Amino acid sequence: MSSESAVLVTGASTGIGAVYAERFAHRGHDLVLVARNHERLTALAERLRDETGVQVDILQADLTQDSDIAAVEQRLREDARIRILVNNAGTSIPGDFLHQSSDDITRLITLNVTSVARLAEAGEGAIVNIASVVGLGPEMGLTVYGATKAFVLFLSQGLDVELSAKGVYVQAVLPAATRTEIWQHSGKDVDTIPGVMEVDKLVDAALVGFDRRESVTIPPLHDETQWQTLNATRQAMLPGFAQSEPAARYLSRS
């Protein structure tokens, strides 16, 4: 057993989650890997044990199911070794809003929103929430998916406000297009999309932000001042919301 804190990674069987697992294992952290695909989890766990010597547990769970979310919550609360949560599990669905089924939307929200919030509540130490730049851009046309990722960003920022004084570090990571299996779920050919980042580069950049204790890390954004300006403008508006009267532009219909 490693002397380092253990890391629980959701959506760990492939893509971003699998690379996070690799990186933390090579840093000497024991792992708890969570995903639906038992075969992939087992193969990854065996490989990381052989490569690094860390302890790797697997927890098969479908985070669209309440009972499975509860099982992962329980593991987080009862396993004192786990001090880092990587809330990575997420998906997308094909089509635009008017053509997406209510069942698909419900599953999407459960996985991308409900499970993320519930597991974050059970986490402590450090919480890494994988959001997306789509959550900043309704113009991108991924309405429900983008809304779920906007929630993840807001949740992360709110938790940072609430929990930083208690010693809990919360990071939101906002990838743009990244070469993962999510494109298959959304019905798009990733090879037709410009500017796709490889998963290794995305995770390595995100971990630089993690080590620096950034609250929001946007690996594809080269001009950091753009985020700083957006965030500063948002914060500048807050004092002006405390008003007993509507703004003057709403006092007349003309």
Secondary structure, DSSP 8 states (H G I E B T S, - for coil): --SS-EEEEESTTSHHHHHHHHHHHHTT--EEEEES-HHHHHHHHHHHHHHH---EEEEE--TTSHHHHHHHHHHHHH-TTEEEEEE------SS-GGGS-HHHHHHHHIIIIIHHHHHHHH--SEEEEE--GGGG-GGGS-HHHHHHHHHHHHHHHHHHHHHGGGT-EEEEE---SBSSTHHHHHT--GGGSSS-B-HHHHHHHHHHHHHHT-SEE-TT-S-HHHHHHHHHHHHHHGGGG--SS--GGGS---
